[in-house]
């Protein structure tokens, strides 16, 4: 990857905020996760990426966002929680 994971997260957050629909948010997230997997990143790195995305999304204050942005944030949180659950189930304990 030419971008660091921090830069990648920042760009993904920007896309999520500008998305015009919840379906667009899902597509951005699906594409991002598939890209991470295609680059053959360790599962732990994908898990950390997901957890950091959740942390960043949960830090947003709804009072500082427009209705569409807040809707996008909520959808992104749902998507990343689903991804986290799948990763947790797939990882050996």
C-alpha positions, -999 to 999 in steps of 0.1 A, spaced: 0 0 0 13 34 -8 -8 50 20 -1 43 57 -31 28 75 -36 60 94 -38 79 61 -61 52 47 -84 56 77 -85 93 74 -95 91 37 -121 65 45 -136 87 72 -137 116 47 -155 94 22 -180 82 48 -188 118 58 -194 128 22 -214 98 12 -249 105 -1 -265 73 12 -261 45 36 -255 21 6 -226 43 -5 -212 41 31 -214 2 29 -197 1 -5 -168 23 7 -163 1 38 -166 -31 18 -141 -18 -7 -116 -7 20 -117 -41 38 -114 -60 6 -84 -39 -3 -68 -46 30 -74 -84 25 -60 -82 -11 -28 -67 2 -25 -98 23 -23 -79 56 -21 -99 88 -55 -105 104 -44 -87 135 -37 -56 114 -72 -57 98 -87 -62 133 -67 -31 146 -78 -11 116 -114 -20 123 -111 -12 160 -94 22 153 -121 30 128 -147 23 154 -129 44 180 -127 73 156 -164 70 145 -175 68 182 -156 100 190 -178 121 167 -203 144 184 -238 143 167 -243 179 176 -214 189 153 -227 170 123 -254 174 97 -282 148 96 -267 129 66 -232 129 81 -246 115 114 -266 89 95 -234 79 76 -215 76 109 -241 54 125 -242 31 94 -204 29 94 -203 20 130 -229 -8 123 -208 -21 94 -175 -20 114 -191 -37 144 -203 -65 120 -168 -68 105 -153 -69 140 -177 -97 151 -168 -117 120 -131 -112 126 -135 -122 163 -153 -154 153 -127 -163 127 -97 -157 149 -84 -186 170 -87 -180 207 
